[in-house]
Amino acid sequence: MLTSVGAKLNNNVSKKQHRILIKTSLETFFRNGFDCKISVLDYNQYRMDAKVFLKRWRFTLILLSAVAIGALLGYFLKEKAVKLKPLGDIFLNLLFTAVVPLVFFSLSSAIAAASNPKRLGKIAASMLLVFVITGIISSCLMLFAVKTFNPAKGITLQSSPHSSQTANLSEKIVNTVSVNDFSGLLNRKNILALIVFSVLTGLASQAAGDKGEKFRQFLISGAEVMAHLIKIIMLYAPIGLSAYFAYIVGTFGSQILGSYARVAGLYFPVALLYFVIGFSIYAFLGAGRKGMKDFWANIWPPALTAFGTGSSLAALPANLVAAEKIGIPQDVREIVLPLGASIHMDGTCLAAIMKIAVLFTLYGREFSGFETLAGAVGVAILCGVVMSGIPGGGFLGEALIVSLYGFGPEALPIISMIGTVVDAPATMINSAGDTAAAMIVSRFTAK
């Protein structure tokens, strides 16, 4: 059979294609026996998969290359690399300028565009509860990990200025979620107050009914414009990040790059632990031992799709198929999985805690105390459950961390690269976590 395949190839494909197809034939032969059938279409599928992979990861690879080039420039230029900093400042200023309108239009339009909010009902309430609880669990796991092994230990950039004023808890809450003048919403340091105002604006536009239709369309249109604005700004990202990393390495030393290796060395094992043990527990809670076995028998296609593509949405079709095979009711899986692909990000919660801990160490702050650690978990939940559900949510989550804690602007590219380093396993956890959460929701909502 393999000989006949090889004979057919001589007239149809090149030698390179011939080698690939013979290799594929052998693999399939040993896997399936003598009944395997290989055609020239296998090579076309191989090329198609390669193109899809390169298309998905092209910009990430460009950013990583730009950062590597910037690090090399900083290493060789030393203190002279500070001359490149203005190129990075331009990039950061553009991003920070876009934060306020992006948050407002994205959040308010998402609520304004909701077509049938009553459809969620009991499923929605259970779903949101499960999303928050799993987010807290994943955040606490990473808290324990970074307290045990801090990937940025021993590295300090500078002490960033932050308020030394003492205030009681109620005052802090009031000052965090509200401002006393509309102009205060235009300051990115008040981003939580802006989020509250944006949500209320979206709800008000819904309550206005037909009279609010034009305003709802304005919000939706504004969200589209801001999403494209971010895409335009990100075209400058390779230059901006390269320049900023040249400045960081040249000024603070190449040891900061070693922290990225330690970040990966910590995040990947913790993510694997949460993936295997955490999801086994969730599946067991949802459907017992049989459900746990069904979960692990069917979760690999969506999990590997998410890992390879870096997109929970790309894995959604496979996730829906897996959920059906596991036995999750149709109404539950068709609500929880699509929404979960946008607003349920346990992997993002893990990464958010990592980013906060790294920045606290780099800026010489003490990452300890109940209030600080509980606040970090709250910010991680906000990044993983709220901000991730809107366009540009990854960037907004990072900007939220920088703004809330008052870190310097150079903190943004530092944690952006952390996000890039851990993107693949984080996305896999985000995607598989939706199925595990749907199993728990199906148990809570069983008739």
C-alpha positions, 0 to 999 in steps of 0.5 A, a space after each residue: 500500500 505504501 509503495 503504491 502511494 509513493 508511486 502516485 506521488 512522483 507525478 503530483 508532488 515535489 520531493 519535499 512533499 514526497 518526504 512529508 507524505 511518506 512520513 505521514 503514511 508511515 505514522 498512519 500505517 503504524 497507528 491504523 494498520 493496513 487500511 490507511 489511505 493517504 492522498 495528496 490532500 494530506 499535504 495540502 491540509 498540512 500546509 493549511 494548518 501551518 498557515 493558520 498557525 503562522 497567521 495566529 502567532 505571527 504578531 506574537 512572534 514579531 513582538 517577541 523578536 522585537 523585544 529580543 532585538 531591544 534587549 540586545 541593543 540595551 545589552 550592548 548600548 548600556 546607558 546610551 540606550 536611554 536615547 531610545 526611550 522616547 520611542 517607547 514613551 510614544 507607544 505607552 502614551 498612545 495606549 494610555 490615552 486610549 484607555 478611558 474611551 476604550 473602557 467606556 465604549 466597550 463596557 457600555 456597548 456590551 450591555 446596551 447590545 444585550 438582546 435578551 437578558 431574561 434568557 439567562 435566568 437561573 443558569 446565568 446566576 449559577 454561571 456567574 457564581 461558579 465563574 467567580 469562585 473558580 477565579 478566586 481559587 485559581 488566584 489563591 493558588 498562584 498567590 501561594 506559588 508566588 509567595 513561595 517562589 517569587 520569580 522577580 526576587 532580588 531585582 528592583 527597578 525603583 520605588 514608585 510613588 504612591 499615596 502614604 495617606 491613611 484612610 479607612 476601608 469605607 473611604 477607600 471603597 468610595 474613592 475607588 468606585 466613584 469620583 465627585 466630578 465627571 472630569 475625574 472619569 477621564 483620568 485612567 487612575 480612576 478606572 474602576 469608577 469609569 467601569 461602574 459609570 460605563 455599566 450604569 450607562 449601558 443599563 440606562 440605555 437599555 431601560 430607555 427602550 426605543 427612545 434610547 436606540 440611537 444612543 445604543 447604536 452610538 455606543 456600539 459604533 464607538 466600541 468598534 471605532 475604539 477597537 480599530 484604534 487599538 489595532 492601529 496603535 498596536 502596529 507601532 508596538 514592535 518599535 515601541 516595545 523594542 525601544 523600551 526594552 532596550 532602555 530597561 535592559 540598558 538601564 537596569 541590567 539584563 538580569 530582568 530578562 532572567 525573571 521572564 524565564 523564572 516566570 515561565 518556570 513557575 507559571 507552567 507547573 502551576 497551570 498544569 497542576 490547576 489543569 489536572 487536579 483543579 479540573 478533576 475536582 470540578 468535574 467530580 463535583 459536577 457529575 461524580 466519577 463518571 463525569 470526571 472520566 468523561 471530562 478527561 476523555 473528551 476535553 483534549 481536542 478543545 484544550 489542545 486547540 486553545 493551546 495551539 491557537 491562543 484563542 478560547 473562541 477558536 476552541 469553542 466549536 470543539 468545546 461544544 462538541 466535547 460538552 455534548 459528549 460529556 452529557 452537559 444539557 443543551 441549554 446549559 452548554 449553549 449559554 455557559 460555553 459561549 459566555 465563558 469563552 469571553 468572561 471566564 478566564 481562570 488562566 488569566 487570573 493566574 497570570 494577573 496574580 503573577 503580574 502583580 507580584 512581579 511588579 510589587 517586587 520590581 518596585 520594591 513594595 511589600 507583597 504581603 498583608 491580608 488587605 494587599 493579597 485580598 486586593 490582588 485577588 479582587 483585581 485578578 477576578 476583575 481582569 479574568 471575569 470582567 475585563 476579558 469579556 470586552 475588546 482589548 480586555 488583555 491590555 485593559 487588565 494590564 492597564 488596570 493593574 498599573 493604574 490601580 497600584 500607581 506603578 510607573 508607565 514602564 510597568 506596562 510593557 514589562 507585564 505585557 511580555 509576561 502575558 505573552 510568555 504565559 499565553 498558551 497555557 493560560 488560554 488552555 486553562 481558560 477554555 477547558 475551565 469553561 467545560 468544567 464550570 458548565 458541568 458544575 452549573 448543570 448540577 446546580 440547575 438540574 430539575 
